[in-house]
Amino acid sequence: QKEVEQNSGPLSVPEGAIASLNCTYSDRVSQSFFWYRQYSGKSPELIMSIYSNGDKEDGRFTAQLNKASQYVSLLIRDSQPSDSATYLCAVPARQLTFGSGTQLTVLP
Amino acid sequence: GAVVSQHPSWVICKSGTSVKIECRSLDFQATTMFWYRQFPKQSLMLMATSNEGSKATYEQGVEKDKFLINHASLTLSTLTVTSAHPEDSSFYICSAKPQGFSVRNTEAFFGQGTRLTVV
């Protein structure tokens, strides 16, 4: 089993819709979780971090963590074309371990 | 936030030559830096962990003699791709974590990445 698994997509949503990105992880002792956004040809940028069970909201982004299910998700409300990118879930282990990424396209 | 500068942002080299990529932490000290490689439409693959003042730790399948890593100071790590071949063409990204923080508790700060094309 991979340490971090994401639904690889690609995922397309219309502008204004909610985009839902999911990630599962295998290390039960993981305490922190990160979502990165990566535009084509650019390096990843951190958009959300979450450490506790439940929801964490930051603007249009909401991260949800369920440690019992080893599941973390990212919701993007009111999706914009500028949100089109690849989203990477990352879990610190021996080093930061990334999922394979989900390519999101927001259609105008 | 912390800034990591990577240079060059892109480079084209001839097959058989060597290329050096620099990764600098500009406003913090980094005892550990990470080097990733990313092929088109794939995720980041960790190549090696660079530790200041000691030898780098390479991931399985990464040739240490081909990808030379030097981490001589707390703010600079370099990756040298030796005898580059077209299959080494990729996007190379470094990241760093501030001294005193464990990877488990803090995100990595990424450089801008280097697009290497070997012709």
Contacts between the chains, C-beta under 8 A, distances in Angstrom:
chain1	res1	chain2	res2	distance
A	30	B	104	7.7
A	31	B	104	5.9
A	31	B	105	7.3
A	32	B	104	6.2
A	32	B	105	6.1
A	32	B	106	7.9
A	34	B	107	5.1
A	41	B	91	7.5
A	41	B	113	7.9
A	41	B	115	7.2
A	42	B	112	7.4
A	42	B	113	6.7
A	43	B	6	7.8
A	43	B	93	4.9
A	43	B	110	4.4
A	43	B	111	6.3
A	43	B	112	5.6
A	43	B	113	4.2
A	44	B	44	7.2
A	44	B	93	7.7
A	44	B	110	5.5
A	45	B	110	7.3
A	46	B	107	4.9
A	49	B	107	6.0
A	88	B	43	6.6
A	88	B	44	7.2
A	90	B	107	7.6
A	90	B	108	7.9
A	92	B	102	7.8
A	92	B	103	4.6
A	92	B	104	4.3
A	92	B	105	7.4
A	93	B	103	7.8
A	94	B	103	7.5
A	95	B	34	6.0
A	95	B	46	6.0
A	95	B	49	6.0
A	95	B	103	5.7
A	96	B	34	7.2
A	96	B	95	7.3
A	96	B	103	6.0
A	96	B	107	7.5
A	96	B	108	4.9
A	97	B	46	7.9
A	98	B	43	5.3
A	98	B	44	5.0
A	99	B	43	6.7
A	100	B	42	7.5
A	100	B	43	4.5
A	101	B	43	4.9
A	103	B	41	7.9
